[in-house]
Amino acid sequence: MRRLPPNQKNYVVRRERDTHALFRLALLLGCGLVLAGGFVYAAGQHFAAVQYGYKSEELRREQAQLLEEQRRLKLERERASTPEHLEEAAREIGMKPLQPAQIDPARNFEKTQTHSTAAFISPSASLGR
């Protein structure tokens, strides 16, 4: 490769800077950065949406599981409150069935009479007239 010697006339000639080229380069760089930033933002939104989709599906699955457990517990509660189960549970804790000797017919008659006469008291009698 052949170089120019330093004693040539055009050795010190320098090229002028093209300010329009620098402006175009800066504009192109700015547009590229804005475009790349937009792609990064869109990718972030997409991944967030996918993550929310997985979360919502997991919550739906958990809700279905909890509803099934609630249904199972309600059914178990209903079974436990049947007379057969209540009688068995009462025997387990030492309770015994009611014997006819434990019933006082006179006492029950008095309770029935006080409740039935209270229903037939007139409003003026209760006001003290």
Phi and psi in degrees as a GROMACS rama.xvg file:
@    title "Ramachandran Plot"
@    xaxis  label "Phi"
@    yaxis  label "Psi"
@TYPE xy
-103.114  128.766  ARG-2
-108.944  156.236  ARG-3
-81.4488  137.645  LEU-4
-71.7934  154.387  PRO-5
-66.356  -12.5399  PRO-6
-92.8118  6.35357  ASN-7
-73.0973  154.759  GLN-8
-71.4579  -36.3235  LYS-9
-93.1629  15.8523  ASN-10
-67.4627  -36.505  TYR-11
-90.8535  2.01458  VAL-12
-70.0153  127.409  VAL-13
-116.136  151.325  ARG-14
-77.7613  143.601  ARG-15
-78.9422  147.198  GLU-16
-77.2508  135.998  ARG-17
-90.5959  101.839  ASP-18
-68.502  -29.8073  THR-19
-67.0127  -36.7102  HIS-20
-66.7199  -41.1669  ALA-21
-63.7222  -39.8817  LEU-22
-64.3205  -44.7883  PHE-23
-63.2517  -39.8832  ARG-24
-64.1594  -43.7538  LEU-25
-65.3786  -40.6546  ALA-26
-64.5631  -42.6478  LEU-27
-63.6518  -40.9777  LEU-28
-64.7421  -43.6239  LEU-29
-62.2281  -45.3255  GLY-30
-63.284  -40.2059  CYS-31
-62.8014  -40.9126  GLY-32
-66.1179  -40.9414  LEU-33
-64.0201  -43.2315  VAL-34
-64.2853  -44.6429  LEU-35
-64.3957  -40.7552  ALA-36
-61.8656  -38.5102  GLY-37
-63.4364  -41.5966  GLY-38
-65.4035  -40.4769  PHE-39
-64.8041  -42.7586  VAL-40
-63.3971  -44.1754  TYR-41
-63.8459  -39.3897  ALA-42
-64.6138  -41.4228  ALA-43
-61.9676  -42.0719  GLY-44
-64.4339  -40.6404  GLN-45
-62.9062  -46.9053  HIS-46
-65.9304  -35.397  PHE-47
-65.1288  -40.7739  ALA-48
-64.9941  -40.3438  ALA-49
-64.3414  -42.072  VAL-50
-63.6312  -43.0208  GLN-51
-64.2066  -34.2553  TYR-52
-63.3274  -43.6201  GLY-53
-63.951  -42.2012  TYR-54
-62.6225  -45.1475  LYS-55
-65.8672  -36.6264  SER-56
-66.1075  -39.6746  GLU-57
-64.1853  -40.9197  GLU-58
-67.8564  -35.996  LEU-59
-63.0911  -42.8219  ARG-60
-63.3313  -42.6875  ARG-61
-65.2584  -39.4941  GLU-62
-62.919  -43.2343  GLN-63
-63.2974  -39.7407  ALA-64
-65.0971  -42.1197  GLN-65
-67.7517  -37.5221  LEU-66
-64.9299  -38.2611  LEU-67
-65.8646  -40.5705  GLU-68
-65.5316  -39.5269  GLU-69
-62.749  -43.0208  GLN-70
-62.3589  -42.5595  ARG-71
-63.5662  -42.2175  ARG-72
-68.095  -37.3746  LEU-73
-63.8502  -41.5976  LYS-74
-64.1976  -41.0073  LEU-75
-64.6228  -39.5878  GLU-76
-63.9867  -42.0928  ARG-77
-63.7588  -40.413  GLU-78
-64.4416  -39.101  ARG-79
-70.2334  -23.6055  ALA-80
-94.7845  9.18364  SER-81
-72.1091  152.642  THR-82
-58.45  -35.9013  PRO-83
-62.8913  -45.8616  GLU-84
-69.0365  -36.9995  HIS-85
-65.3247  -41.2253  LEU-86
-64.2289  -41.8697  GLU-87
-64.5771  -41.6309  GLU-88
-66.2386  -37.4986  ALA-89
-65.4796  -39.106  ALA-90
-66.6382  -34.9967  ARG-91
-64.9287  -33.4033  GLU-92
-91.0907  4.55117  ILE-93
98.9575  9.06237  GLY-94
-79.9403  150.954  MET-95
-119.825  157.048  LYS-96
-64.1989  155.774  PRO-97
-68.995  130.548  LEU-98
-95.0161  148.747  GLN-99
-59.8731  -28.4003  PRO-100
-70.5301  -19.5515  ALA-101
-79.8898  -12.4332  GLN-102
-90.7852  126.109  ILE-103
-105.22  102.731  ASP-104
-64.3878  -33.1968  PRO-105
-66.885  -40.5125  ALA-106
-66.216  -42.642  ARG-107
-64.2428  -35.3  ASN-108
-66.3235  -40.7902  PHE-109
-64.258  -42.8947  GLU-110
-62.452  -40.9733  LYS-111
-65.819  -41.1667  THR-112
-66.5133  -41.7006  GLN-113
-67.0535  -37.437  THR-114
-71.2068  -37.9199  HIS-115
-74.9884  -35.2892  SER-116
-73.1759  -30.0951  THR-117
-65.8966  -28.5936  ALA-118
-74.5324  -24.8561  ALA-119
-99.2451  6.80136  PHE-120
-73.484  134.796  ILE-121
-75.7485  154.946  SER-122
-63.0156  -31.7481  PRO-123
-71.3728  -29.5236  SER-124
-71.3924  -33.0742  ALA-125
-76.7449  -20.2124  SER-126
-85.66  -8.17357  LEU-127
89.3675  24.9036  GLY-128
